[in-house]
Amino acid sequence: MKKALIIGGGMSGCAVAHQMALVNPDWDITVIERGSFLGGGVKTHWRGGHPFTFGPRHFLTPLPELYEYLNSVIPMRRCQEHEFITYIEPDQNYYSYPIHADDISRMPEEGQIRQEMAEALQMQGAANAKNFEEYWTGSVGKTLYSKFVDGYSRKMWQLESNKMIDEFSWSPKGVTIKEGPRATWDTAISAYPIAANGYDDYFDIATQDATVLLNTDITDFDMDNKRVRFNGEWQQFDMIISTISPDTIMNNVHGELPYVGREFMTIILPTEFAFPENVYFVYYAGNEPYTRIVEYKKLTQHKSDSTLLGIEIPSDKNKLYPLPIQSEIARAYQYFSDMPEGVISMGRMGSYKYIDIDDIIFQAMELAKQIKEGGVAHPVPVYGSDKLALNLLSKMIAQGTTVQDIEAGVKLK
């Protein structure tokens, strides 16, 4: 029997363990997790009787088959009523997000905003955008960009300027002003597990046919020989599937990949609900240190006379969000190119791409299918435009471009 090692027992590691068991049951699977539990940031924790995760982990997808798969393993509750609002300090007011047409008349600069929107539409600026700032100003104009996006994005990514963000496929293309329902995800499936412990049962079910090693740290990586050292001994495998950062398993030969993290704090308030009906998240686009506050019982449907809020503060203390900068993505693709046959990288960290639970499940399904068919891709593709996109490394090779060139300002055509 062939042996496969899955590095990391978060959502990605568990998802691929499950798909391997379903599609390739002849493989002996081992999952190594340095922490004391499976699930990573999707694991449910408790405070004051309230369940919560480190950051909201609602399930969003445009693909019914992904929802149906997850719902078949752990029953899910559809939450299409899900709304976001953003606090704009200069206006001392809250507005819907995505930006809603009905809110523009409430804004002090209404006339200027409408003029800028008309000019952006005429100029089709978003189509020719070279960076995140141009993309947004070319979509909705400078005033709305300044209100909703500029400060928030710089705070989220810990960057001095949004012009530094030159890869923005993670942001919806062709930003428009939303009309009609204020529910954020009325065009996609929005859901959350019904069980009080959230996704936790999924992790156990997904790994029930695998050997799971918790509290286990890999001290050395030798990907050329598909072996790792843990518990003081080298262990060799026929395949290694990594869900951690590719620079780590490749011993940082091309330099370290940067990430933005989050500090997370909770507070319990002596009121049944803190946010308006159907509002799950409140974003803060100003100089506040935090980016988002989440009322968890809106997701979990927990019954209590009190409510728990989760507050997220951007930080460099952990690795959660890969930076959407071409030079760093190119660095990641150099790592993918160096990976020998039988070493595969997937998940948000493993792909060095800002993807969510639905993308991760799709990746796991694609990977299991690729293994069965005898070939794999680096990184494992996600659905939609990314799946069809030209390989960044191929672009670099075609132009004779290096990571150092991109860092110096050379753009890929």
C-alpha positions as CSV (number, residue, x, y, z in Angstrom):
1,M,0.0,0.0,0.0
2,K,1.3,3.4,-0.9
3,K,1.9,6.0,1.8
4,A,0.8,9.6,1.7
5,L,1.6,12.3,4.3
6,I,-0.6,15.3,4.8
7,I,1.2,18.2,6.5
8,G,-1.3,20.3,8.5
9,G,-4.5,19.3,10.1
10,G,-6.6,22.4,9.4
11,M,-9.6,22.6,7.1
12,S,-7.4,21.9,4.0
13,G,-5.6,18.9,5.5
14,C,-8.9,17.4,6.7
15,A,-10.7,18.0,3.4
16,V,-8.0,16.3,1.4
17,A,-7.8,13.4,3.8
18,H,-11.5,12.8,3.3
19,Q,-11.3,13.0,-0.5
20,M,-8.4,10.7,-0.6
21,A,-10.3,8.2,1.5
22,L,-13.3,8.5,-0.8
23,V,-11.5,8.4,-4.2
24,N,-8.2,6.6,-3.4
25,P,-8.9,4.2,-0.5
26,D,-5.8,2.1,-1.4
27,W,-3.6,4.9,0.1
28,D,-2.3,4.8,3.7
29,I,-2.8,8.4,4.9
30,T,-1.0,10.1,7.8
31,V,-2.0,13.6,8.9
32,I,0.6,15.5,11.0
33,E,-0.6,18.5,13.0
34,R,1.7,20.5,15.3
35,G,-1.3,21.8,17.3
36,S,-3.4,19.9,19.9
37,F,-6.6,19.7,17.7
38,L,-7.8,19.4,14.1
39,G,-9.4,22.2,12.2
40,G,-7.0,25.1,12.7
41,G,-8.9,28.4,12.6
42,V,-12.2,26.7,11.8
43,K,-12.2,24.8,15.1
44,T,-15.0,25.8,17.5
45,H,-14.0,27.3,20.8
46,W,-16.2,28.4,23.7
47,R,-16.4,31.4,26.1
48,G,-19.2,32.0,28.5
49,G,-21.2,29.2,26.9
50,H,-20.9,30.9,23.5
51,P,-19.4,29.0,20.5
52,F,-17.0,30.9,18.2
53,T,-14.2,30.4,15.7
54,F,-11.1,32.6,15.2
55,G,-12.7,34.7,12.6
56,P,-16.1,34.0,11.1
57,R,-16.1,30.7,9.1
58,H,-19.3,30.9,7.2
59,F,-19.4,28.7,4.1
60,L,-19.9,30.7,0.8
61,T,-20.0,29.2,-2.7
62,P,-21.6,29.7,-6.1
63,L,-21.4,25.9,-6.7
64,P,-24.3,23.9,-5.3
65,E,-22.3,20.6,-5.5
66,L,-19.8,21.9,-2.9
67,Y,-22.6,22.9,-0.5
68,E,-24.4,19.5,-1.1
69,Y,-21.1,17.7,-0.3
70,L,-20.5,19.5,3.0
71,N,-24.2,19.4,3.9
72,S,-24.1,15.6,3.5
73,V,-21.3,15.3,6.0
74,I,-22.4,17.9,8.5
75,P,-25.9,19.4,8.2
76,M,-25.8,23.1,7.3
77,R,-28.2,26.0,7.8
78,R,-28.7,28.4,4.9
79,C,-28.2,32.0,6.0
80,Q,-29.1,34.0,2.9
81,E,-30.2,36.9,5.1
82,H,-26.6,37.6,6.0
83,E,-25.8,41.4,5.9
84,F,-22.6,43.4,6.3
85,I,-22.4,47.1,7.4
86,T,-19.4,49.5,7.4
87,Y,-18.9,52.3,9.9
88,I,-17.6,55.5,8.2
89,E,-16.2,57.8,10.9
90,P,-16.3,61.1,8.9
91,D,-20.0,60.6,8.3
92,Q,-20.6,59.2,11.8
93,N,-22.8,56.7,10.1
94,Y,-23.2,53.0,9.0
95,Y,-23.8,52.0,5.5
96,S,-24.4,48.6,3.8
97,Y,-21.5,46.8,2.2
98,P,-21.2,46.0,-0.7
99,I,-22.0,49.7,-1.3
100,H,-25.8,50.0,-1.8
101,A,-27.5,52.4,-4.2
102,D,-30.0,53.4,-1.6
103,D,-27.3,54.6,0.8
104,I,-25.7,57.1,-1.6
105,S,-28.5,59.6,-1.0
106,R,-27.7,59.6,2.7
107,M,-24.0,60.5,2.1
108,P,-22.9,64.2,2.5
109,E,-21.1,64.1,-0.9
110,E,-24.0,62.6,-2.9
111,G,-23.6,64.9,-5.9
112,Q,-19.9,64.4,-6.1
113,I,-20.2,60.7,-5.8
114,R,-22.8,60.4,-8.6
115,Q,-20.6,62.5,-10.9
116,E,-17.6,60.3,-10.2
117,M,-19.6,57.2,-10.7
118,A,-20.8,58.4,-14.1
119,E,-17.3,59.3,-15.1
120,A,-15.9,55.9,-14.0
121,L,-18.6,54.2,-16.0
122,Q,-17.8,56.2,-19.1
123,M,-14.0,55.8,-18.7
124,Q,-14.2,52.0,-17.9
125,G,-11.3,52.6,-15.6
126,A,-11.5,49.3,-13.8
127,A,-10.9,47.3,-16.9
128,N,-7.4,48.9,-17.3
129,A,-6.5,49.0,-13.6
130,K,-2.9,48.2,-12.8
131,N,-3.3,48.1,-9.1
132,F,-6.0,47.9,-6.4
133,E,-6.4,51.6,-6.0
134,E,-6.9,52.1,-9.7
135,Y,-9.3,49.2,-9.8
136,W,-11.6,50.7,-7.2
137,T,-11.4,54.4,-8.2
138,G,-12.0,53.2,-11.8
139,S,-15.1,51.4,-10.6
140,V,-16.9,53.7,-8.2
141,G,-14.8,56.9,-8.1
142,K,-12.4,58.5,-5.6
143,T,-14.9,59.5,-2.9
144,L,-16.5,56.0,-2.4
145,Y,-13.0,54.5,-2.6
146,S,-11.8,56.8,0.1
147,K,-14.8,56.1,2.3
148,F,-15.0,52.4,2.1
149,V,-11.9,50.9,0.7
150,D,-8.7,52.9,1.0
151,G,-8.1,52.9,4.8
152,Y,-9.7,49.5,5.3
153,S,-7.5,47.8,2.7
154,R,-4.3,49.4,3.8
155,K,-5.1,48.4,7.4
156,M,-6.1,44.9,6.5
157,W,-2.9,44.3,4.4
158,Q,-0.6,46.4,6.6
159,L,0.6,48.4,3.6
160,E,1.3,52.0,3.1
161,S,-0.5,52.2,-0.2
162,N,-3.1,50.2,-2.1
163,K,-1.0,50.8,-5.2
164,M,1.3,48.1,-3.9
165,I,-1.5,45.5,-4.4
166,D,-1.1,44.5,-8.1
167,E,-2.9,41.2,-8.0
168,F,-6.6,41.5,-7.0
169,S,-8.4,38.5,-8.5
170,W,-9.6,37.8,-4.9
171,S,-11.6,41.1,-5.1
172,P,-14.9,40.9,-7.1
173,K,-14.3,42.0,-10.7
174,G,-16.2,45.0,-12.1
175,V,-17.3,46.4,-8.8
176,T,-20.9,47.7,-9.1
177,I,-23.2,49.5,-6.7
178,K,-25.6,46.9,-5.3
179,E,-29.3,47.4,-5.8
180,G,-32.3,45.5,-4.4
181,P,-31.8,43.2,-1.3
182,R,-29.2,44.3,1.2
183,A,-28.3,40.6,1.9
184,T,-24.6,40.3,0.9
185,W,-24.8,36.9,-0.6
186,D,-28.1,36.8,-2.4
187,T,-26.3,35.5,-5.5
188,A,-24.4,32.7,-3.8
189,I,-25.0,30.1,-1.2
190,S,-24.3,31.3,2.4
191,A,-24.4,28.6,5.1
192,Y,-23.1,27.6,8.5
193,P,-23.2,24.3,10.4
194,I,-26.3,23.6,12.5
195,A,-24.4,21.8,15.2
196,A,-23.3,23.9,18.2
197,N,-19.7,22.7,17.7
198,G,-19.7,24.0,14.2
199,Y,-17.4,22.2,11.8
200,D,-15.8,20.0,14.5
201,D,-17.6,16.8,13.5
202,Y,-16.4,17.2,9.9
203,F,-12.7,17.0,11.1
204,D,-13.3,13.7,12.9
205,I,-15.3,12.2,10.0
206,A,-12.9,13.4,7.4
207,T,-9.9,11.8,9.1
208,Q,-11.5,8.7,10.5
209,D,-9.6,6.5,7.9
210,A,-6.2,8.3,8.4
211,T,-3.6,8.1,11.1
212,V,-3.7,11.5,12.9
213,L,-0.6,12.7,14.8
214,L,-1.4,15.7,16.9
215,N,1.2,17.8,18.9
216,T,3.7,16.7,16.3
217,D,6.3,19.1,14.9
218,I,8.2,18.4,11.7
219,T,11.8,19.5,12.4
220,D,13.4,18.8,9.0
221,F,12.1,18.7,5.4
222,D,13.7,16.8,2.5
223,M,11.3,17.1,-0.4
224,D,13.7,15.7,-3.0
225,N,13.4,12.4,-1.3
226,K,9.8,12.9,-0.1
227,R,10.8,12.5,3.6
228,V,10.4,14.5,6.8
229,R,11.8,14.2,10.3
230,F,9.5,14.1,13.3
231,N,9.8,12.6,16.8
232,G,13.6,12.4,16.1
233,E,13.3,10.0,13.1
234,W,13.2,10.4,9.3
235,Q,10.0,9.0,7.6
236,Q,9.7,8.6,3.9
237,F,6.4,8.6,1.9
238,D,5.3,8.0,-1.7
239,M,3.5,11.3,-1.7
240,I,3.6,14.4,0.4
241,I,0.6,16.8,0.4
242,S,1.4,20.1,2.2
243,T,-1.1,22.6,3.4
244,I,1.5,24.8,5.0
245,S,3.5,27.6,3.4
246,P,5.6,26.3,0.4
247,D,8.7,28.2,1.6
248,T,8.7,26.2,4.8
249,I,8.8,22.7,3.2
250,M,11.3,23.9,0.6
251,N,13.7,25.3,3.3
252,N,13.3,29.0,2.3
253,V,15.7,28.7,-0.7
254,H,13.9,31.6,-2.5
255,G,13.3,33.6,0.6
256,E,10.4,33.8,3.1
257,L,6.9,34.4,1.8
258,P,5.1,37.2,3.7
259,Y,1.7,37.0,5.3
260,V,-0.6,39.2,7.3
261,G,-2.1,37.7,10.5
262,R,-4.8,38.6,13.0
263,E,-5.0,39.2,16.7
264,F,-8.4,38.1,18.0
265,M,-10.2,39.0,21.1
266,T,-13.7,38.3,22.3
267,I,-16.1,40.3,24.5
268,I,-19.4,39.3,26.0
269,L,-22.1,41.9,26.3
270,P,-25.2,41.7,28.7
271,T,-27.7,42.0,25.9
272,E,-29.4,39.4,23.7
273,F,-28.2,41.0,20.4
274,A,-25.8,43.8,19.8
275,F,-26.2,44.3,16.0
276,P,-29.3,45.1,14.0
277,E,-31.4,42.2,12.6
278,N,-29.6,40.2,9.9
279,V,-26.4,42.1,10.4
280,Y,-23.6,39.5,11.1
281,F,-20.5,41.7,10.6
282,V,-19.5,45.3,11.1
283,Y,-16.5,46.6,9.2
284,Y,-14.4,49.6,10.2
285,A,-12.8,51.6,7.4
286,G,-11.1,54.3,9.5
287,N,-8.2,54.6,11.8
288,E,-9.5,52.1,14.4
289,P,-7.0,49.3,15.0
290,Y,-9.6,46.7,14.2
291,T,-11.0,45.8,10.8
292,R,-14.1,43.8,11.7
293,I,-16.4,42.9,14.6
294,V,-18.6,39.7,14.3
295,E,-21.6,38.8,16.4
296,Y,-21.2,35.1,16.5
297,K,-24.7,34.0,17.6
298,K,-26.0,35.3,14.2
299,L,-24.0,32.5,12.6
300,T,-24.3,29.8,15.3
301,Q,-27.9,30.5,16.3
302,H,-26.8,30.1,20.0
303,K,-29.5,31.0,22.4
304,S,-28.5,33.2,25.3
305,D,-29.5,36.5,27.1
306,S,-25.9,37.7,26.4
307,T,-24.0,37.9,23.1
308,L,-20.3,37.3,22.2
309,L,-18.5,39.6,19.8
310,G,-15.2,38.7,18.0
311,I,-12.8,41.6,17.3
312,E,-10.1,41.3,14.6
313,I,-6.9,43.3,14.6
314,P,-4.4,43.0,11.8
315,S,-1.0,41.7,13.0
316,D,2.2,40.1,12.0
317,K,2.1,37.5,14.7
318,N,0.7,34.7,12.6
319,K,0.2,33.7,9.0
320,L,-3.3,33.9,7.7
321,Y,-3.5,36.0,4.5
322,P,-1.0,35.7,1.7
323,L,0.0,39.1,0.3
324,P,-1.7,39.9,-3.1
325,I,1.5,41.2,-4.6
326,Q,2.9,39.8,-7.9
327,S,6.5,39.6,-6.8
328,E,5.5,37.4,-3.8
329,I,3.1,35.3,-5.9
330,A,6.0,34.8,-8.3
331,R,8.2,33.7,-5.5
332,A,5.6,31.1,-4.5
333,Y,5.4,29.9,-8.0
334,Q,9.2,29.4,-8.0
335,Y,8.7,27.1,-5.0
336,F,5.9,25.2,-6.8
337,S,8.2,24.8,-9.8
338,D,10.9,23.3,-7.6
339,M,8.6,20.7,-6.0
340,P,9.5,17.2,-7.2
341,E,7.0,14.8,-8.5
342,G,4.9,13.5,-5.6
343,V,5.1,16.7,-3.6
344,I,1.9,18.7,-3.8
345,S,0.9,22.1,-2.3
346,M,-2.7,23.1,-1.6
347,G,-5.0,25.2,0.7
348,R,-4.8,28.9,1.4
349,M,-1.2,28.8,2.7
350,G,-0.1,25.9,0.4
351,S,-1.4,27.8,-2.7
352,Y,-0.3,31.2,-1.4
353,K,-3.7,32.4,-2.4
354,Y,-6.6,34.1,-0.5
355,I,-9.1,31.3,-0.8
356,D,-11.9,30.1,1.4
357,I,-13.5,26.8,2.6
358,D,-15.4,26.2,-0.7
359,D,-12.2,26.6,-2.7
360,I,-10.4,24.3,-0.4
361,I,-13.0,21.6,-0.7
362,F,-12.9,22.0,-4.5
363,Q,-9.1,21.7,-4.4
364,A,-9.3,18.6,-2.3
365,M,-11.8,17.0,-4.8
366,E,-9.6,18.0,-7.8
367,L,-6.4,16.7,-6.1
368,A,-7.9,13.3,-5.2
369,K,-9.2,13.0,-8.8
370,Q,-5.8,14.1,-10.2
371,I,-4.0,11.5,-8.1
372,K,-6.4,8.8,-9.3
373,E,-5.8,9.8,-12.9
374,G,-2.0,9.9,-12.4
375,G,-1.1,13.6,-12.6
376,V,-1.1,16.7,-10.4
377,A,-0.8,20.5,-10.8
378,H,1.1,23.0,-8.7
379,P,-0.6,24.5,-6.9
380,V,-3.9,22.6,-7.1
381,P,-6.3,24.7,-9.1
382,V,-9.4,26.4,-7.7
383,Y,-12.6,26.9,-9.6
384,G,-13.5,29.9,-11.7
385,S,-11.1,32.3,-13.4
386,D,-8.1,31.1,-11.3
387,K,-8.5,27.6,-12.7
388,L,-8.2,29.0,-16.3
389,A,-5.5,31.6,-15.5
390,L,-2.1,31.3,-17.2
391,N,0.5,29.9,-14.9
392,L,2.4,32.8,-13.4
393,L,5.7,30.9,-13.7
394,S,5.0,30.3,-17.4
395,K,4.7,34.0,-17.8
396,M,7.9,34.6,-16.0
397,I,9.7,32.0,-18.2
398,A,8.3,33.5,-21.4
399,Q,9.5,37.0,-20.5
400,G,12.8,35.8,-18.9
401,T,11.6,37.5,-15.7
402,T,12.8,36.7,-12.2
403,V,11.4,37.4,-8.8
404,Q,14.0,40.1,-8.4
405,D,12.9,41.7,-11.6
406,I,9.3,41.9,-10.4
407,E,10.4,43.3,-7.0
408,A,12.2,46.0,-9.0
409,G,9.0,46.9,-10.8
410,V,9.0,44.8,-14.0
411,K,5.4,43.9,-14.8
412,L,4.2,40.6,-16.3
413,K,2.4,41.0,-19.6
